[in-house]
Amino acid sequence: MDKNKLVLPISILLGCIVLGGFFYASQISKQNSIEKQQRIDLQAKTGQKKRDYIAKRKTDCLAIYKTESAKWNNVQGWEYDEPIDDPALSSYNLSALNPDTCEIIYKDNKTGDTFSKNF
């Protein structure tokens, strides 16, 4: 008779543990999903800021090109070098590549050679 009295409480206890485990697992899954969505949103905002910055710098570079073209008759073109945003390259000294610069290209009227000036 003592055995039968313990079966019901043990069954209830095991059922609570199983239900608690499922509830805990679903909450962990939900939290991971929320964190993943927040990371995606942050990356999207960061990417949009970078695109806005690059668009502004290109517009500025075009304005410099137009100003230089108005002043000088030997201006050939312009080019904007975007900043390097590669974590694998961040440990190297890349200042020689002149990232994030506006390059105005001129032509020497005497020799026909081209040269550039960075802004």
N, C-alpha and C positions, 0 to 999 in steps of 0.2 A: 504494500500500500504506500510506503514511503517513496518508492520509485515513481509512482503515478503523480504524486504531489510535486515532484521536481521537474517533470517533463514540461508542464505548461510554463513555469517561469524561465526555464532554459530556452524554450522555443521563442518566447517573447524577447528574451535578451539577444538571442542570435538574430532574430528578425530585425530588431532595432540596430544591431551592429551592421547588418547587411544594408539596410535602408540608409543608415548614416554614411556608410562607405560610398554608396551611389550618390548621395547628396553632396558629399565632400568632393568626389570626382567631378561632378557637374559644375560645382563652384570653381574648382581649379581650372577647368576647361574654359569657363566663362571669363575668368580673370585673364588667362593667357590670350584669349581672343580680344579682349579689351586692350591689353598691352600691345598686341600686334597692330591693331587698328590705330592706336596712338602713335606708334613708330612710323606707320605708313603716312599718317597725316603730317607728322613732323618732317619727314623726308620730302613730302609734296610741298610744304611751305618753304623749306630750305631751297628746293629746286626752283620754285617760283621766284624767290628773292634773287637767286643767282641769275636767272633768265632776265629779270627786270634790270639788274645791275649791268649785265652785258648789253642789253638793248640801249640803256642810257649811255654807256661808254661808246657804243657804235654811233649813236646820234651825235655825241660830242665830237667824235673823230671826223664824222662827215662835216660838221660845222667848221672844224679846223681846216679840213681840206678846202672847203668853199672859201674861207677867209684867205688861205694861202694862194689859192687860184686867182682870187681877185687882186692880190698884191703882186704876184709873180706870174710871168707867162711861160715858165718852164715846169710847171707842176704837172706830173704825169698820172698820178693816182694815189690811192690811199689803201691802207690795210690795217685791220685791228687784230691784234694777237690776244686771244682770250687768256685769262689766268689759268694756270695749270691746277687742276683740282683732282689729282690722283694720289691717294694715300701711299701708294707704292713708291712714288717719286718724291715724297715730301722730305726724305732724309738726304736727298742730293741737293747740291748747290746748283740751282737752275737759273741763276741771275743772268747768265750769258745768253739764255734763250729769249730774254726780254718779254716775259709774259705780261699781259695786261698793259700793253702799250699801243699807241696809235702811231703808225708809220706813214709819213707823207713821202712820196717818191717824186724826185725831181730829175730833170734831164739837163746835163751841162750843155749849153748851146754851142760852146766852142768845140768840145771833143765828142759830143754825142753820148757820153757815158751817163749812166744813171747813178744817182746817189739818194740816200734817204736820211730823214731826220725823224727821231722818235719824240713823241709828246706824251 
